[in-house]
Amino acid sequence: MKKVFLARVFHRESMQGNLTGVVVCPEPPSPGDCRYIARRLGFPDTCFVWRGESGNWIHRTFSPFEELSFCTQTLLAGAATLQEMAGPGGCSFETAVGAAVVHRDEGLYWIRQEVEAARPLEDRSVLSRLGLGEGLLAGEPAVTGGARPRLYIPLPSPDALYRLTLSPETVLKICREQGLKGLCFFAVVDGGLIALRVFTTSLGGGEDAATGGAALGLIGYHRFRPLVLSGRVRVEQGQAETEKRGCLRLRWSPASPSVWLGSPVDVLVRGTLVESD
């Protein structure tokens, strides 16, 4: 019998963050079952965890639209859920692309990832198709993101960022043609705060309230074209004055290729998944 949990990740007082599903399975589920359950639950992301033959936790993530090879949001939610079940301590997972460990520190859950420098956008025609002239940008567009590559486009101010409108069809078409998983638009408010908006294939081209990998990629962009950033950065994601917003925290150092991504995680609901006939 599968146990299901509902957790809230990437939130703060005025920002709802993302609701996240965690399904603890007694045996390995089939990908088809995972896709079906993720669609039924309807959360932005749902992870499925079970004990592997080694005794380690296996971790897989699905949105209502696709499987994600790696998802920081569900790793943080999974660690909080399993900690409540098994007690304190770091939580190790085996993901589809390798091992990942989630730690708890300063009252938050943290995951550390190596972040590479971004690379220039080769097809500049993407900008005109997004309704963005070169003069509307605050820097050079670039791509980074490892297993989930995303395009990063710097804008001159939060006002310019929040005026942006995109259709899901446009997002999906550009991502498909460019081999991307998302489009990220951002504006540096000050050294400790970045405003970010993310449109992703995992939500059918829609806008996500909070995306851990996209926040980490901002440091990858910084290593490509330096931004004025402090060692601790708060990333506020989503459209202003809406409920679909998130807050993500970064800790990083120029001396290290790794970046820490953190968030409080609240486990809100526990139950048993009702199997359909």
C-alpha positions in Angstrom: 0.0 0.0 0.0 1.4 3.4 -1.0 1.6 6.2 1.5 1.2 9.7 0.2 2.3 13.0 1.7 1.6 16.6 0.7 4.5 19.0 1.4 5.0 22.7 0.8 8.4 23.8 -0.5 10.1 27.1 -1.4 7.8 29.4 0.6 7.9 32.3 3.0 5.4 34.5 4.8 3.8 36.1 1.7 4.7 33.4 -0.9 2.9 30.1 -1.2 5.7 28.2 -2.8 4.9 24.9 -4.4 2.8 22.0 -3.2 4.7 18.8 -3.7 3.6 15.1 -3.6 5.7 12.4 -2.0 4.6 8.8 -2.6 6.3 6.1 -0.5 6.1 2.8 -2.2 6.5 -0.7 -0.7 8.0 -1.9 -4.0 9.3 -0.3 -7.2 6.4 1.3 -9.1 6.2 1.2 -12.9 6.8 4.5 -14.8 3.2 4.2 -16.2 1.8 4.0 -12.7 3.9 7.0 -11.6 2.7 9.1 -14.6 -0.9 8.2 -13.8 -0.6 9.0 -10.1 1.2 12.3 -10.8 -1.6 13.3 -13.1 -4.3 12.3 -10.6 -2.6 14.2 -7.8 -2.1 17.3 -10.0 0.8 18.8 -8.1 3.5 20.6 -10.0 5.9 17.7 -9.1 5.4 14.4 -7.3 8.2 12.1 -6.3 8.1 8.3 -5.8 10.5 6.8 -3.3 11.2 3.2 -2.3 14.0 1.1 -0.8 16.4 -0.3 -3.4 18.3 -3.6 -3.0 21.2 -1.7 -1.5 18.9 -0.4 1.2 19.2 3.2 -0.1 16.1 5.3 -1.1 15.4 5.3 -4.8 13.9 8.6 -6.0 12.0 9.4 -9.2 10.0 12.5 -10.1 7.0 13.1 -12.4 5.0 16.2 -13.2 1.5 15.9 -14.7 3.2 16.2 -18.1 6.6 14.4 -18.0 9.2 12.6 -16.0 12.0 14.8 -14.6 15.5 13.3 -14.5 16.3 15.4 -11.4 14.2 17.7 -9.2 15.5 19.6 -6.2 12.0 20.4 -5.0 10.9 16.8 -4.6 14.3 15.8 -3.1 13.8 18.4 -0.4 10.2 17.3 0.2 11.2 13.7 0.2 13.9 14.3 2.8 11.4 16.1 5.1 8.8 13.4 4.7 11.3 10.5 5.4 12.8 12.4 8.3 9.4 12.6 9.9 9.1 8.9 9.4 12.6 7.8 10.4 14.1 10.6 12.6 16.7 13.2 12.1 19.8 13.1 9.9 20.8 13.7 6.3 18.8 11.8 3.7 20.5 10.0 0.8 18.8 9.3 -2.5 19.6 7.5 -5.7 18.1 9.6 -8.5 17.9 8.8 -12.3 21.2 10.8 -12.8 23.2 9.8 -9.7 23.3 10.2 -5.9 22.0 13.2 -4.0 22.1 14.0 -0.3 19.8 16.5 1.5 20.9 18.0 4.8 19.1 20.1 7.4 20.7 23.2 8.7 19.5 26.6 10.0 16.0 25.2 10.2 16.0 24.6 6.4 16.6 21.6 4.1 19.6 22.1 1.8 20.9 20.3 -1.3 24.3 21.0 -2.8 24.9 20.8 -6.5 27.8 21.6 -8.8 26.9 24.4 -11.2 28.8 24.9 -14.4 29.2 28.2 -16.2 26.5 29.0 -18.8 27.2 29.1 -22.5 26.0 31.7 -25.1 22.7 31.3 -26.8 23.5 30.3 -30.4 20.2 31.0 -32.1 19.5 34.7 -31.4 16.2 34.6 -33.4 14.7 33.2 -30.3 14.7 36.7 -28.8 12.5 38.3 -31.5 10.1 35.3 -31.3 9.7 36.1 -27.6 9.0 39.7 -28.4 12.4 40.9 -27.0 14.6 43.2 -28.9 18.3 43.3 -28.0 17.8 46.8 -26.5 15.4 45.4 -24.0 17.9 43.1 -22.4 20.3 43.7 -19.4 22.9 41.3 -20.6 23.6 38.4 -22.9 21.2 35.4 -23.0 22.8 32.1 -22.1 22.0 28.4 -21.5 22.8 26.3 -18.5 21.2 23.6 -16.4 22.9 20.2 -16.9 20.2 17.5 -17.1 17.5 20.1 -17.6 19.0 22.9 -19.8 17.2 26.2 -19.5 17.6 29.5 -21.3 18.4 32.6 -19.1 17.5 36.1 -20.3 18.5 39.0 -18.1 16.1 42.0 -18.0 16.8 45.5 -16.7 14.2 45.7 -13.9 11.5 43.8 -12.0 8.9 46.0 -13.8 10.2 44.7 -17.2 10.2 41.2 -15.8 6.6 41.3 -14.6 5.3 42.9 -17.9 6.4 39.8 -19.8 3.6 37.6 -21.2 4.1 34.2 -23.0 1.7 31.6 -24.2 2.4 27.9 -23.3 2.4 27.1 -27.0 5.3 29.5 -27.7 7.3 28.2 -24.7 6.9 24.5 -25.8 7.7 25.3 -29.4 10.9 27.2 -28.6 12.0 24.6 -26.0 11.4 21.8 -28.4 13.4 23.4 -31.2 16.3 24.5 -28.9 16.5 21.3 -26.8 15.5 23.2 -23.7 13.4 22.3 -20.6 12.5 25.9 -19.7 12.8 29.6 -20.3 14.1 31.8 -17.4 13.8 35.6 -17.2 15.4 37.4 -14.3 16.3 40.8 -12.9 18.9 41.5 -10.2 17.3 43.7 -7.6 20.4 44.0 -5.4 23.3 41.8 -4.4 21.1 39.6 -2.2 17.9 39.5 -4.2 17.0 38.3 -7.7 13.5 38.3 -9.2 12.9 35.3 -11.5 10.2 33.9 -13.7 10.3 30.4 -15.2 8.2 28.8 -17.9 8.7 25.1 -18.1 7.9 22.0 -20.2 7.1 20.1 -17.0 4.0 22.2 -16.7 3.0 22.1 -20.3 4.7 25.5 -21.1 3.1 27.2 -18.1 4.8 29.3 -15.4 6.1 27.6 -12.3 5.9 29.2 -8.9 9.3 27.9 -7.7 12.0 25.9 -9.5 15.1 24.8 -7.7 17.2 24.0 -10.7 16.4 27.3 -12.3 17.5 29.2 -9.2 20.8 27.2 -9.1 21.3 28.1 -12.8 21.5 31.8 -11.9 24.9 31.1 -10.4 25.8 29.3 -13.6 24.8 32.5 -15.5 26.9 34.6 -13.0 30.0 32.4 -13.9 29.4 33.2 -17.6 28.7 37.0 -17.2 29.3 38.2 -13.6 26.4 39.7 -11.7 26.7 41.7 -8.5 25.8 39.0 -5.9 26.5 38.4 -2.3 27.3 34.9 -0.9 23.7 34.5 0.2 21.0 35.2 -2.4 17.2 35.1 -2.0 15.4 34.3 -5.3 11.8 35.4 -5.5 10.1 33.6 -8.3 6.8 34.1 -10.1 4.6 36.9 -11.3 4.2 39.7 -8.8 1.0 40.1 -6.8 -0.2 36.5 -7.5 -0.5 33.5 -5.2 1.8 31.5 -7.5 5.1 32.7 -6.1 8.1 31.1 -4.4 11.2 32.0 -2.4 14.4 30.0 -2.8 17.7 30.5 -1.0 21.2 30.1 -2.4 24.5 29.9 -0.6 27.6 29.9 -2.8 31.3 30.9 -2.9 33.5 31.9 -5.9 36.0 29.4 -4.6 33.7 26.4 -5.0 31.9 24.9 -8.0 29.1 23.8 -5.7 26.0 25.8 -4.7 23.6 25.2 -1.8 19.9 25.5 -2.4 17.7 25.7 0.6 14.1 26.0 1.8 11.8 25.3 4.7 9.6 22.3 4.1 6.3 21.8 5.8 4.7 18.4 5.6 1.0 19.2 5.6 -1.0 16.0 4.9 -0.3 12.3 5.4 -2.5 9.5 4.0 -2.9 6.4 2.0 -3.2 6.4 -1.8 -6.5 4.8 -2.9 -5.7 2.4 -5.8 -8.1 2.8 -8.7 -9.9 -0.3 -10.1 
